[in-house]
Amino acid sequence: MLHLRTVTAVLAATALFAACGGQSGTDDVAPTGDMESAPPAAAQTEQPAAAPAGPSLADGVFSEDQAERGYLVFRDTCADCHGTSEMHGDDFMFEWEGSSVGRLYRMISRTMPDDDPGSLPRQNYIDVLTYILDLNDFPAGSSDLTADTERLDALIIGS
């Protein structure tokens, strides 16, 4: 069985070498005497991308109560200028998909309300943010989302 694997590997390498015209670029050739330590080029390009590490919005990073509080702040502070249609659906996802929750938080907390940017308590901005996440069908979890900048920046808006 080992002999068959060796023959198969030699034939595959020969076919690959012949398909490349018997030449290769100098960038992907290991120095003499170091052939064993350099992984084959095919192994470098065919490996699947690693799954993103860290928290995900799919994990439920805010509570239902927090999203409800966010709705109340939105209703009382934001709804005069903004409809919920701006905050969810295809247009919202087109604008924000791939961005961090931290980026959205910073935009909201630095520019809203329009007539007095940054005037709300930090918790109100976080609560409104969770209401927007809830509108976009991200699941609620068991604990509130906090204004931890590193955590917010690690959360990526996506489907």
DRENTORKOL-3810 file (N, C-alpha, C; in nm, 4 decimals):
REM DRENTORKOL-3810
@n.u->0.0830; n.v->-0.1184; n.w->0.0000; ca.u->0.0000; ca.v->0.0000; ca.w->0.0000; c.u->0.0871; c.v->0.1242; c.w->0.0000
@n.u->0.1945; n.v->0.1261; n.w->0.0822; ca.u->0.2846; ca.v->0.2390; ca.w->0.0870; c.u->0.3516; c.v->0.2593; c.w->-0.0480
@n.u->0.3883; n.v->0.1482; n.w->-0.1149; ca.u->0.4517; ca.v->0.1563; ca.w->-0.2461; c.u->0.3571; c.v->0.2218; c.w->-0.3472
@n.u->0.2295; n.v->0.1893; n.w->-0.3438; ca.u->0.1309; ca.v->0.2468; ca.w->-0.4348; c.u->0.1176; c.v->0.3970; c.w->-0.4105
@n.u->0.1169; n.v->0.4423; n.w->-0.2864; ca.u->0.1090; ca.v->0.5856; ca.w->-0.2552; c.u->0.2318; c.v->0.6598; c.w->-0.3067
@n.u->0.3487; n.v->0.5979; n.w->-0.2923; ca.u->0.4720; ca.v->0.6609; ca.w->-0.3387; c.u->0.4698; c.v->0.6760; c.w->-0.4898
@n.u->0.4292; n.v->0.5710; n.w->-0.5607; ca.u->0.4216; ca.v->0.5760; ca.w->-0.7068; c.u->0.3200; c.v->0.6819; c.w->-0.7504
@n.u->0.2050; n.v->0.6883; n.w->-0.6831; ca.u->0.1024; ca.v->0.7863; ca.w->-0.7158; c.u->0.1551; c.v->0.9274; c.w->-0.6945
@n.u->0.2270; n.v->0.9500; n.w->-0.5857; ca.u->0.2820; ca.v->1.0830; ca.w->-0.5575; c.u->0.3855; c.v->1.1223; c.w->-0.6618
@n.u->0.4709; n.v->1.0281; n.w->-0.7009; ca.u->0.5728; ca.v->1.0575; ca.w->-0.8026; c.u->0.5059; c.v->1.0890; c.w->-0.9359
@n.u->0.4044; n.v->1.0116; n.w->-0.9733; ca.u->0.3339; ca.v->1.0381; ca.w->-1.0992; c.u->0.2641; c.v->1.1737; c.w->-1.0965
@n.u->0.2042; n.v->1.2098; n.w->-0.9849; ca.u->0.1369; ca.v->1.3385; ca.w->-0.9734; c.u->0.2371; c.v->1.4525; c.w->-0.9835
@n.u->0.3508; n.v->1.4383; n.w->-0.9179; ca.u->0.4544; ca.v->1.5419; ca.w->-0.9246; c.u->0.5093; c.v->1.5547; c.w->-1.0655
@n.u->0.5290; n.v->1.4424; n.w->-1.1341; ca.u->0.5784; ca.v->1.4448; ca.w->-1.2717; c.u->0.4781; c.v->1.5130; c.w->-1.3634
@n.u->0.3499; n.v->1.4814; n.w->-1.3455; ca.u->0.2466; ca.v->1.5430; ca.w->-1.4290; c.u->0.2398; c.v->1.6932; c.w->-1.4026
@n.u->0.2508; n.v->1.7336; n.w->-1.2787; ca.u->0.2480; ca.v->1.8754; ca.w->-1.2443; c.u->0.3680; c.v->1.9469; c.w->-1.3047
@n.u->0.4853; n.v->1.8849; n.w->-1.2948; ca.u->0.6071; ca.v->1.9439; ca.w->-1.3503; c.u->0.5951; c.v->1.9574; c.w->-1.5019
@n.u->0.5414; n.v->1.8558; n.w->-1.5666; ca.u->0.5247; ca.v->1.8595; ca.w->-1.7119; c.u->0.4205; c.v->1.9637; c.w->-1.7524
@n.u->0.3123; n.v->1.9767; n.w->-1.6747; ca.u->0.2079; ca.v->2.0738; ca.w->-1.7068; c.u->0.2593; c.v->2.2163; c.w->-1.6959
@n.u->0.3574; n.v->2.2371; n.w->-1.6128; ca.u->0.4146; ca.v->2.3710; ca.w->-1.5958; c.u->0.5283; c.v->2.3952; c.w->-1.6936
@n.u->0.5467; n.v->2.3076; n.w->-1.7882; ca.u->0.6530; ca.v->2.3250; ca.w->-1.8860; c.u->0.7890; c.v->2.2916; c.w->-1.8295
@n.u->0.7907; n.v->2.2223; n.w->-1.7173; ca.u->0.9177; ca.v->2.1829; ca.w->-1.6600; c.u->0.9894; c.v->2.2961; c.w->-1.5899
@n.u->0.9233; n.v->2.4109; n.w->-1.5745; ca.u->0.9880; ca.v->2.5249; ca.w->-1.5108; c.u->0.8982; c.v->2.5766; c.w->-1.3998
@n.u->0.9592; n.v->2.6450; n.w->-1.3082; ca.u->0.8815; ca.v->2.7108; ca.w->-1.2040; c.u->0.9495; c.v->2.8418; c.w->-1.1711
@n.u->0.8708; n.v->2.9349; n.w->-1.1166; ca.u->0.9271; ca.v->3.0640; ca.w->-1.0785; c.u->1.0170; c.v->3.0485; c.w->-0.9578
@n.u->1.1075; n.v->3.1410; n.w->-0.9393; ca.u->1.2010; ca.v->3.1311; ca.w->-0.8288; c.u->1.1359; c.v->3.1643; c.w->-0.6956
@n.u->1.0209; n.v->3.2308; n.w->-0.6953; ca.u->0.9568; ca.v->3.2699; ca.w->-0.5699; c.u->0.9016; c.v->3.1528; c.w->-0.4919
@n.u->0.8638; n.v->3.0442; n.w->-0.5614; ca.u->0.8017; ca.v->2.9339; ca.w->-0.4890; c.u->0.8919; c.v->2.8120; c.w->-0.4792
@n.u->1.0199; n.v->2.8294; n.w->-0.5035; ca.u->1.1146; ca.v->2.7191; ca.w->-0.4935; c.u->1.1934; c.v->2.7350; c.w->-0.3649
@n.u->1.1997; n.v->2.6269; n.w->-0.2876; ca.u->1.2753; ca.v->2.6308; ca.w->-0.1631; c.u->1.4238; c.v->2.6262; c.w->-0.1937
@n.u->1.5068; n.v->2.6878; n.w->-0.1108; ca.u->1.6513; ca.v->2.6816; ca.w->-0.1323; c.u->1.6997; c.v->2.5382; c.w->-0.1245
@n.u->1.8123; n.v->2.5102; n.w->-0.1897; ca.u->1.8705; ca.v->2.3765; ca.w->-0.1897; c.u->1.8930; c.v->2.3307; c.w->-0.0469
@n.u->1.8579; n.v->2.2051; n.w->-0.0221; ca.u->1.8759; ca.v->2.1488; ca.w->0.1100; c.u->1.7610; c.v->2.1797; c.w->0.2048
@n.u->1.6645; n.v->2.2588; n.w->0.1624; ca.u->1.5532; ca.v->2.2962; ca.w->0.2498; c.u->1.4199; c.v->2.2519; c.w->0.1903
@n.u->1.4223; n.v->2.1571; n.w->0.0996; ca.u->1.3028; ca.v->2.1136; ca.w->0.0277; c.u->1.1975; c.v->2.0556; c.w->0.1208
@n.u->1.2383; n.v->1.9837; n.w->0.2231; ca.u->1.1436; ca.v->1.9171; ca.w->0.3103; c.u->1.0631; c.v->2.0168; c.w->0.3950
@n.u->1.1228; n.v->2.1324; n.w->0.4290; ca.u->1.0545; ca.v->2.2238; ca.w->0.5188; c.u->0.9580; c.v->2.3176; c.w->0.4476
@n.u->0.9684; n.v->2.3315; n.w->0.3167; ca.u->0.8795; ca.v->2.4219; ca.w->0.2435; c.u->0.7539; c.v->2.3466; c.w->0.2021
@n.u->0.6350; n.v->2.3943; n.w->0.2415; ca.u->0.5118; ca.v->2.3259; ca.w->0.2011; c.u->0.4903; c.v->2.3443; c.w->0.0513
@n.u->0.4301; n.v->2.2457; n.w->-0.0138; ca.u->0.4026; ca.v->2.2602; ca.w->-0.1566; c.u->0.3116; c.v->2.3798; c.w->-0.1811
@n.u->0.3266; n.v->2.4435; n.w->-0.2950; ca.u->0.2463; ca.v->2.5602; ca.w->-0.3291; c.u->0.0981; c.v->2.5256; c.w->-0.3272
@n.u->0.0619; n.v->2.4071; n.w->-0.3731; ca.u->-0.0789; ca.v->2.3667; ca.w->-0.3761; c.u->-0.1359; c.v->2.3628; c.w->-0.2348
@n.u->-0.0564; n.v->2.3205; n.w->-0.1377; ca.u->-0.1045; ca.v->2.3142; ca.w->0.0005; c.u->-0.1284; c.v->2.4537; c.w->0.0557
@n.u->-0.0528; n.v->2.5518; n.w->0.0091; ca.u->-0.0693; ca.v->2.6875; ca.w->0.0572; c.u->-0.1965; c.v->2.7507; c.w->0.0029
@n.u->-0.2375; n.v->2.7190; n.w->-0.1186; ca.u->-0.3505; ca.v->2.7856; ca.w->-0.1798; c.u->-0.4814; c.v->2.7091; c.w->-0.1666
@n.u->-0.4766; n.v->2.5809; n.w->-0.1395; ca.u->-0.5989; ca.v->2.5019; ca.w->-0.1375; c.u->-0.6596; c.v->2.4884; c.w->0.0011
@n.u->-0.5943; n.v->2.5377; n.w->0.1029; ca.u->-0.6498; ca.v->2.5263; ca.w->0.2369; c.u->-0.7674; c.v->2.6211; c.w->0.2508
@n.u->-0.8763; n.v->2.5740; n.w->0.3122; ca.u->-0.9919; ca.v->2.6622; ca.w->0.3312; c.u->-0.9573; c.v->2.7754; c.w->0.4263
@n.u->-1.0235; n.v->2.8878; n.w->0.4064; ca.u->-1.0026; ca.v->3.0024; ca.w->0.4940; c.u->-1.0478; c.v->2.9677; c.w->0.6345
@n.u->-0.9748; n.v->3.0161; n.w->0.7313; ca.u->-1.0101; ca.v->2.9895; ca.w->0.8700; c.u->-1.1378; c.v->3.0648; c.w->0.9060
@n.u->-1.2176; n.v->3.0026; n.w->0.9878; ca.u->-1.3405; ca.v->3.0678; ca.w->1.0341; c.u->-1.3018; c.v->3.1864; c.w->1.1221
@n.u->-1.3779; n.v->3.2952; n.w->1.1115; ca.u->-1.3437; ca.v->3.4103; ca.w->1.1943; c.u->-1.3526; c.v->3.3751; c.w->1.3423
@n.u->-1.2529; n.v->3.4180; n.w->1.4153; ca.u->-1.2514; ca.v->3.3911; ca.w->1.5589; c.u->-1.3239; c.v->3.5032; c.w->1.6319
@n.u->-1.3716; n.v->3.4727; n.w->1.7486; ca.u->-1.4335; ca.v->3.5766; ca.w->1.8285; c.u->-1.5841; c.v->3.5730; c.w->1.8236
@n.u->-1.6439; n.v->3.6724; n.w->1.8865; ca.u->-1.7889; ca.v->3.6755; ca.w->1.8986; c.u->-1.8572; c.v->3.7042; c.w->1.7657
@n.u->-1.9803; n.v->3.6635; n.w->1.7576; ca.u->-2.0605; ca.v->3.6843; ca.w->1.6371; c.u->-2.1978; c.v->3.7367; c.w->1.6787
@n.u->-2.2570; n.v->3.8173; n.w->1.5935; ca.u->-2.3930; ca.v->3.8648; ca.w->1.6220; c.u->-2.4913; c.v->3.7494; c.w->1.6296
@n.u->-2.4607; n.v->3.6402; n.w->1.5637; ca.u->-2.5476; ca.v->3.5228; ca.w->1.5674; c.u->-2.5494; c.v->3.4578; c.w->1.7062
@n.u->-2.4551; n.v->3.4963; n.w->1.7920; ca.u->-2.4472; ca.v->3.4397; ca.w->1.9268; c.u->-2.5441; c.v->3.5037; c.w->2.0258
@n.u->-2.6153; n.v->3.6077; n.w->1.9840; ca.u->-2.7070; ca.v->3.6756; ca.w->2.0753; c.u->-2.6311; c.v->3.7630; c.w->2.1735
@n.u->-2.5850; n.v->3.8783; n.w->2.1278; ca.u->-2.4971; ca.v->3.9628; ca.w->2.2089; c.u->-2.5713; c.v->4.0729; c.w->2.2848
@n.u->-2.7019; n.v->4.0775; n.w->2.2734; ca.u->-2.7832; ca.v->4.1758; ca.w->2.3464; c.u->-2.9077; c.v->4.1053; c.w->2.3968
@n.u->-2.9745; n.v->4.1675; n.w->2.4932; ca.u->-3.0956; ca.v->4.1056; ca.w->2.5486; c.u->-3.2206; c.v->4.1656; c.w->2.4844
@n.u->-3.3302; n.v->4.0929; n.w->2.4941; ca.u->-3.4590; ca.v->4.1442; ca.w->2.4454; c.u->-3.4991; c.v->4.2707; c.w->2.5215
@n.u->-3.4737; n.v->4.2723; n.w->2.6512; ca.u->-3.5058; ca.v->4.3912; ca.w->2.7316; c.u->-3.4268; c.v->4.5126; c.w->2.6832
@n.u->-3.3016; n.v->4.4909; n.w->2.6488; ca.u->-3.2191; ca.v->4.6005; ca.w->2.6004; c.u->-3.2704; c.v->4.6531; c.w->2.4662
@n.u->-3.3084; n.v->4.5636; n.w->2.3773; ca.u->-3.3639; ca.v->4.6059; ca.w->2.2481; c.u->-3.4951; c.v->4.6823; c.w->2.2689
@n.u->-3.5734; n.v->4.6416; n.w->2.3673; ca.u->-3.6974; ca.v->4.7130; ca.w->2.3999; c.u->-3.6666; c.v->4.8538; c.w->2.4514
@n.u->-3.5667; n.v->4.8648; n.w->2.5377; ca.u->-3.5251; ca.v->4.9983; ca.w->2.5842; c.u->-3.4776; c.v->5.0821; c.w->2.4655
@n.u->-3.4064; n.v->5.0197; n.w->2.3744; ca.u->-3.3600; ca.v->5.0896; ca.w->2.2548; c.u->-3.4753; c.v->5.1383; c.w->2.1689
@n.u->-3.5801; n.v->5.0561; n.w->2.1590; ca.u->-3.6997; ca.v->5.0987; ca.w->2.0864; c.u->-3.7590; c.v->5.2246; c.w->2.1490
@n.u->-3.7674; n.v->5.2279; n.w->2.2825; ca.u->-3.8255; ca.v->5.3435; ca.w->2.3514; c.u->-3.7424; c.v->5.4704; c.w->2.3271
@n.u->-3.6094; n.v->5.4581; n.w->2.3312; ca.u->-3.5230; ca.v->5.5731; ca.w->2.3027; c.u->-3.5416; c.v->5.6156; c.w->2.1575
@n.u->-3.5451; n.v->5.5183; n.w->2.0663; ca.u->-3.5641; ca.v->5.5492; ca.w->1.9243; c.u->-3.6968; c.v->5.6223; c.w->1.9039
@n.u->-3.8020; n.v->5.5693; n.w->1.9627; ca.u->-3.9352; ca.v->5.6285; ca.w->1.9489; c.u->-3.9373; c.v->5.7726; c.w->2.0002
@n.u->-3.8753; n.v->5.7950; n.w->2.1157; ca.u->-3.8812; ca.v->5.9265; ca.w->2.1792; c.u->-3.7792; c.v->6.0267; c.w->2.1239
@n.u->-3.6678; n.v->5.9771; n.w->2.0691; ca.u->-3.5590; ca.v->6.0664; ca.w->2.0301; c.u->-3.5309; c.v->6.0673; c.w->1.8802
@n.u->-3.5485; n.v->5.9556; n.w->1.8147; ca.u->-3.5024; ca.v->5.9415; ca.w->1.6761; c.u->-3.6150; c.v->5.9417; c.w->1.5729
@n.u->-3.7322; n.v->5.8957; n.w->1.6128; ca.u->-3.8404; ca.v->5.8708; ca.w->1.5166; c.u->-3.8923; c.v->5.9962; c.w->1.4471
@n.u->-3.8717; n.v->6.1140; n.w->1.5064; ca.u->-3.9153; ca.v->6.2369; ca.w->1.4392; c.u->-3.8395; c.v->6.2587; c.w->1.3084
@n.u->-3.7164; n.v->6.2129; n.w->1.3023; ca.u->-3.6331; ca.v->6.2320; ca.w->1.1812; c.u->-3.6103; c.v->6.1034; c.w->1.1028
@n.u->-3.6173; n.v->5.9889; n.w->1.1697; ca.u->-3.5839; ca.v->5.8611; ca.w->1.1060; c.u->-3.6988; c.v->5.7624; c.w->1.1179
@n.u->-3.7263; n.v->5.6949; n.w->1.0081; ca.u->-3.8203; ca.v->5.5841; ca.w->1.0115; c.u->-3.7443; c.v->5.4552; c.w->1.0324
@n.u->-3.8141; n.v->5.3539; n.w->1.0810; ca.u->-3.7461; ca.v->5.2255; ca.w->1.1010; c.u->-3.7015; c.v->5.1649; c.w->0.9690
@n.u->-3.7628; n.v->5.2052; n.w->0.8578; ca.u->-3.7227; ca.v->5.1488; ca.w->0.7285; c.u->-3.5774; c.v->5.1825; c.w->0.6947
@n.u->-3.5258; n.v->5.2922; n.w->0.7479; ca.u->-3.3850; ca.v->5.3273; ca.w->0.7263; c.u->-3.2918; c.v->5.2358; c.w->0.8035
@n.u->-3.3443; n.v->5.1741; n.w->0.9067; ca.u->-3.2605; ca.v->5.1011; ca.w->1.0014; c.u->-3.2557; c.v->4.9508; c.w->0.9785
@n.u->-3.3273; n.v->4.9019; n.w->0.8787; ca.u->-3.3227; ca.v->4.7569; ca.w->0.8567; c.u->-3.3477; c.v->4.7244; c.w->0.7103
@n.u->-3.3266; n.v->4.5997; n.w->0.6797; ca.u->-3.3544; ca.v->4.5513; ca.w->0.5455; c.u->-3.2359; c.v->4.5652; c.w->0.4513
@n.u->-3.2651; n.v->4.5515; n.w->0.3225; ca.u->-3.1610; ca.v->4.5490; ca.w->0.2205; c.u->-3.0775; c.v->4.6759; c.w->0.2162
@n.u->-3.1418; n.v->4.7921; n.w->0.2276; ca.u->-3.0655; ca.v->4.9174; ca.w->0.2226; c.u->-2.9696; c.v->4.9288; c.w->0.3409
@n.u->-3.0169; n.v->4.8930; n.w->0.4585; ca.u->-2.9300; ca.v->4.8964; ca.w->0.5763; c.u->-2.8145; c.v->4.7995; c.w->0.5579
@n.u->-2.8442; n.v->4.6773; n.w->0.5166; ca.u->-2.7392; ca.v->4.5772; ca.w->0.5012; c.u->-2.6414; c.v->4.6165; c.w->0.3907
@n.u->-2.6890; n.v->4.6784; n.w->0.2842; ca.u->-2.5992; ca.v->4.7237; ca.w->0.1788; c.u->-2.4988; c.v->4.8237; c.w->0.2347
@n.u->-2.5468; n.v->4.9112; n.w->0.3207; ca.u->-2.4609; ca.v->5.0152; ca.w->0.3793; c.u->-2.3673; c.v->4.9605; c.w->0.4864
@n.u->-2.4142; n.v->4.8657; n.w->0.5682; ca.u->-2.3403; ca.v->4.8277; ca.w->0.6881; c.u->-2.2816; c.v->4.6873; c.w->0.6883
@n.u->-2.3237; n.v->4.6004; n.w->0.5991; ca.u->-2.2720; ca.v->4.4628; ca.w->0.6005; c.u->-2.1205; c.v->4.4631; c.w->0.5841
@n.u->-2.0535; n.v->4.3900; n.w->0.6704; ca.u->-1.9082; ca.v->4.3830; ca.w->0.6693; c.u->-1.8426; c.v->4.4860; c.w->0.7607
@n.u->-1.9201; n.v->4.5819; n.w->0.8077; ca.u->-1.8686; ca.v->4.6822; ca.w->0.9013; c.u->-1.8833; c.v->4.6304; c.w->1.0441
@n.u->-1.8080; n.v->4.6896; n.w->1.1326; ca.u->-1.8190; ca.v->4.6479; ca.w->1.2725; c.u->-1.9361; c.v->4.7190; c.w->1.3402
@n.u->-1.9869; n.v->4.6555; n.w->1.4422; ca.u->-2.0903; ca.v->4.7160; ca.w->1.5256; c.u->-2.0322; c.v->4.8415; c.w->1.5915
@n.u->-1.9029; n.v->4.8385; n.w->1.6212; ca.u->-1.8364; ca.v->4.9544; ca.w->1.6792; c.u->-1.8416; c.v->5.0753; c.w->1.5872
@n.u->-1.8246; n.v->5.0531; n.w->1.4583; ca.u->-1.8325; ca.v->5.1634; ca.w->1.3622; c.u->-1.9729; c.v->5.2243; c.w->1.3613
@n.u->-2.0746; n.v->5.1383; n.w->1.3620; ca.u->-2.2124; ca.v->5.1866; ca.w->1.3660; c.u->-2.2383; c.v->5.2625; c.w->1.4958
@n.u->-2.1910; n.v->5.2086; n.w->1.6067; ca.u->-2.2066; ca.v->5.2752; ca.w->1.7367; c.u->-2.1424; c.v->5.4141; c.w->1.7347
@n.u->-2.0198; n.v->5.4229; n.w->1.6832; ca.u->-1.9509; ca.v->5.5522; ca.w->1.6792; c.u->-2.0252; c.v->5.6521; c.w->1.5910
@n.u->-2.0766; n.v->5.6058; n.w->1.4784; ca.u->-2.1511; ca.v->5.6958; ca.w->1.3895; c.u->-2.2750; c.v->5.7490; c.w->1.4616
@n.u->-2.3487; n.v->5.6614; n.w->1.5258; ca.u->-2.4714; ca.v->5.7024; ca.w->1.5948; c.u->-2.4384; c.v->5.7961; c.w->1.7112
@n.u->-2.3425; n.v->5.7580; n.w->1.7936; ca.u->-2.3149; ca.v->5.8353; ca.w->1.9155; c.u->-2.2465; c.v->5.9691; c.w->1.8872
@n.u->-2.1808; n.v->5.9815; n.w->1.7742; ca.u->-2.1135; ca.v->6.1082; ca.w->1.7418; c.u->-2.1980; c.v->6.2030; c.w->1.6573
@n.u->-2.3002; n.v->6.1518; n.w->1.5919; ca.u->-2.3756; ca.v->6.2365; ca.w->1.4988; c.u->-2.5234; c.v->6.2520; c.w->1.5328
@n.u->-2.5718; n.v->6.1785; n.w->1.6323; ca.u->-2.7138; ca.v->6.1820; ca.w->1.6654; c.u->-2.7352; c.v->6.2257; c.w->1.8092
@n.u->-2.8449; n.v->6.2871; n.w->1.8425; ca.u->-2.9449; ca.v->6.3386; ca.w->1.7488; c.u->-2.8873; c.v->6.4542; c.w->1.6665
@n.u->-2.9462; n.v->6.4705; n.w->1.5527; ca.u->-2.8955; ca.v->6.5669; ca.w->1.4554; c.u->-2.8839; c.v->6.7082; c.w->1.5129
@n.u->-2.9773; n.v->6.7457; n.w->1.5998; ca.u->-2.9762; ca.v->6.8817; ca.w->1.6547; c.u->-2.8871; c.v->6.8975; c.w->1.7784
@n.u->-2.8326; n.v->6.7856; n.w->1.8313; ca.u->-2.7452; ca.v->6.7918; ca.w->1.9484; c.u->-2.6611; c.v->6.6632; c.w->1.9559
@n.u->-2.5696; n.v->6.6451; n.w->1.8587; ca.u->-2.4925; ca.v->6.5203; ca.w->1.8511; c.u->-2.4187; c.v->6.4872; c.w->1.9811
@n.u->-2.4227; n.v->6.3597; n.w->2.0166; ca.u->-2.3510; ca.v->6.3116; ca.w->2.1335; c.u->-2.4120; c.v->6.3480; c.w->2.2671
@n.u->-2.5323; n.v->6.3999; n.w->2.2668; ca.u->-2.5922; ca.v->6.4495; ca.w->2.3911; c.u->-2.6617; c.v->6.3427; c.w->2.4749
@n.u->-2.6863; n.v->6.2279; n.w->2.4206; ca.u->-2.7558; ca.v->6.1232; ca.w->2.4972; c.u->-2.6573; c.v->6.0480; c.w->2.5856
@n.u->-2.7070; n.v->5.9890; n.w->2.6916; ca.u->-2.6197; ca.v->5.9026; ca.w->2.7728; c.u->-2.5696; c.v->5.7846; c.w->2.6884
@n.u->-2.4489; n.v->5.7404; n.w->2.7171; ca.u->-2.3871; ca.v->5.6295; ca.w->2.6428; c.u->-2.4800; c.v->5.5087; c.w->2.6354
@n.u->-2.5457; n.v->5.4766; n.w->2.7463; ca.u->-2.6336; ca.v->5.3593; ca.w->2.7485; c.u->-2.7477; c.v->5.3727; c.w->2.6486
@n.u->-2.8000; n.v->5.4925; n.w->2.6282; ca.u->-2.9071; ca.v->5.5117; ca.w->2.5300; c.u->-2.8583; c.v->5.4787; c.w->2.3890
@n.u->-2.7362; n.v->5.5180; n.w->2.3562; ca.u->-2.6820; ca.v->5.4868; ca.w->2.2234; c.u->-2.6656; c.v->5.3356; c.w->2.2051
@n.u->-2.6152; n.v->5.2692; n.w->2.3082; ca.u->-2.6009; ca.v->5.1230; ca.w->2.3005; c.u->-2.7375; c.v->5.0572; c.w->2.2869
@n.u->-2.8356; n.v->5.1038; n.w->2.3620; ca.u->-2.9699; ca.v->5.0457; ca.w->2.3548; c.u->-3.0310; c.v->5.0660; c.w->2.2164
@n.u->-3.0170; n.v->5.1848; n.w->2.1594; ca.u->-3.0683; ca.v->5.2092; ca.w->2.0231; c.u->-2.9970; c.v->5.1177; c.w->1.9244
@n.u->-2.8676; n.v->5.1009; n.w->1.9422; ca.u->-2.7912; ca.v->5.0108; ca.w->1.8562; c.u->-2.8488; c.v->4.8695; c.w->1.8618
@n.u->-2.8830; n.v->4.8211; n.w->1.9811; ca.u->-2.9386; ca.v->4.6863; ca.w->1.9917; c.u->-3.0782; c.v->4.6787; c.w->1.9295
@n.u->-3.1532; n.v->4.7865; n.w->1.9371; ca.u->-3.2834; ca.v->4.7905; ca.w->1.8693; c.u->-3.2638; c.v->4.7757; c.w->1.7182
@n.u->-3.1647; n.v->4.8437; n.w->1.6637; ca.u->-3.1360; ca.v->4.8333; ca.w->1.5203; c.u->-3.0931; c.v->4.6905; c.w->1.4852
@n.u->-3.0109; n.v->4.6290; n.w->1.5689; ca.u->-2.9710; ca.v->4.4892; ca.w->1.5449; c.u->-3.0927; c.v->4.3978; c.w->1.5497
@n.u->-3.1817; n.v->4.4225; n.w->1.6452; ca.u->-3.3039; ca.v->4.3444; ca.w->1.6571; c.u->-3.3920; c.v->4.3622; c.w->1.5321
@n.u->-3.4029; n.v->4.4847; n.w->1.4830; ca.u->-3.4803; ca.v->4.5097; ca.w->1.3602; c.u->-3.4269; c.v->4.4293; c.w->1.2421
@n.u->-3.2974; n.v->4.4029; n.w->1.2433; ca.u->-3.2334; ca.v->4.3291; ca.w->1.1352; c.u->-3.2249; c.v->4.1792; c.w->1.1625
@n.u->-3.3074; n.v->4.1342; n.w->1.2554; ca.u->-3.3246; ca.v->3.9917; ca.w->1.2856; c.u->-3.2014; c.v->3.9228; c.w->1.3437
@n.u->-3.1122; n.v->4.0010; n.w->1.4061; ca.u->-3.0055; ca.v->3.9361; ca.w->1.4806; c.u->-3.0662; c.v->3.8905; c.w->1.6126
@n.u->-3.0336; n.v->3.7700; n.w->1.6569; ca.u->-3.1016; ca.v->3.7145; ca.w->1.7741; c.u->-3.0575; c.v->3.7799; c.w->1.9045
@n.u->-3.1515; n.v->3.7882; n.w->1.9959; ca.u->-3.1222; ca.v->3.8356; ca.w->2.1309; c.u->-3.0639; c.v->3.7203; c.w->2.2106
@n.u->-2.9857; n.v->3.7557; n.w->2.3099; ca.u->-2.9282; ca.v->3.6572; ca.w->2.4007; c.u->-2.9758; c.v->3.6836; c.w->2.5414
@n.u->-2.8940; n.v->3.6485; n.w->2.6380; ca.u->-2.9351; ca.v->3.6600; ca.w->2.7777; c.u->-2.8744; c.v->3.7791; c.w->2.8508
@n.u->-2.7779; n.v->3.8481; n.w->2.7897; ca.u->-2.7161; ca.v->3.9611; ca.w->2.8591; c.u->-2.7119; c.v->4.0847; c.w->2.7699
@n.u->-2.6983; n.v->4.1997; n.w->2.8343; ca.u->-2.6941; ca.v->4.3262; ca.w->2.7617; c.u->-2.5598; c.v->4.3460; c.w->2.6915
@n.u->-2.5633; n.v->4.4145; n.w->2.5806; ca.u->-2.4430; ca.v->4.4574; ca.w->2.5106; c.u->-2.3908; c.v->4.5809; c.w->2.5828
@n.u->-2.2612; n.v->4.5902; n.w->2.5993; ca.u->-2.2010; ca.v->4.7051; ca.w->2.6669; c.u->-2.1210; c.v->4.7882; c.w->2.5672
@n.u->-2.0764; n.v->4.9031; n.w->2.6123; ca.u->-1.9996; ca.v->4.9942; ca.w->2.5274; c.u->-1.8506; c.v->4.9595; c.w->2.5280
@n.u->-1.8193; n.v->4.8332; n.w->2.5387; ca.u->-1.6809; ca.v->4.7860; ca.w->2.5325; c.u->-1.6336; c.v->4.7978; c.w->2.3876
@n.u->-1.5464; n.v->4.8952; n.w->2.3611; ca.u->-1.5039; ca.v->4.9272; ca.w->2.2250; c.u->-1.4433; c.v->4.8067; c.w->2.1537
@n.u->-1.3582; n.v->4.7321; n.w->2.2222; ca.u->-1.2959; ca.v->4.6153; ca.w->2.1586; c.u->-1.4005; c.v->4.5125; c.w->2.1181
@n.u->-1.4956; n.v->4.4887; n.w->2.2041; ca.u->-1.6004; ca.v->4.3907; ca.w->2.1733; c.u->-1.6876; c.v->4.4398; c.w->2.0579
@n.u->-1.7250; n.v->4.5680; n.w->2.0610; ca.u->-1.8083; ca.v->4.6218; ca.w->1.9525; c.u->-1.7347; c.v->4.6148; c.w->1.8194
@n.u->-1.6050; n.v->4.6428; n.w->1.8209; ca.u->-1.5275; ca.v->4.6386; ca.w->1.6967; c.u->-1.5085; c.v->4.4949; c.w->1.6454
@n.u->-1.5155; n.v->4.3969; n.w->1.7351; ca.u->-1.4996; ca.v->4.2578; ca.w->1.6951; c.u->-1.6267; c.v->4.1996; c.w->1.6341
@n.u->-1.7407; n.v->4.2626; n.w->1.6604; ca.u->-1.8685; ca.v->4.2149; ca.w->1.6075; c.u->-1.8885; c.v->4.2721; c.w->1.4679
@n.u->-1.9029; n.v->4.1859; n.w->1.3703; ca.u->-1.9181; ca.v->4.2276; ca.w->1.2315; c.u->-2.0632; c.v->4.2082; c.w->1.1879
@n.u->-2.1168; n.v->4.3113; n.w->1.1247; ca.u->-2.2543; ca.v->4.3056; ca.w->1.0757; c.u->-2.2557; c.v->4.2234; c.w->0.9487
@n.u->-2.3352; n.v->4.1207; n.w->0.9471; ca.u->-2.3426; ca.v->4.0350; ca.w->0.8297; c.u->-2.4576; c.v->3.9380; c.w->0.8414
@n.u->-2.4760; n.v->3.8689; n.w->0.7345; ca.u->-2.5885; ca.v->3.7747; ca.w->0.7325; c.u->-2.5466; c.v->3.6376; c.w->0.7761
END
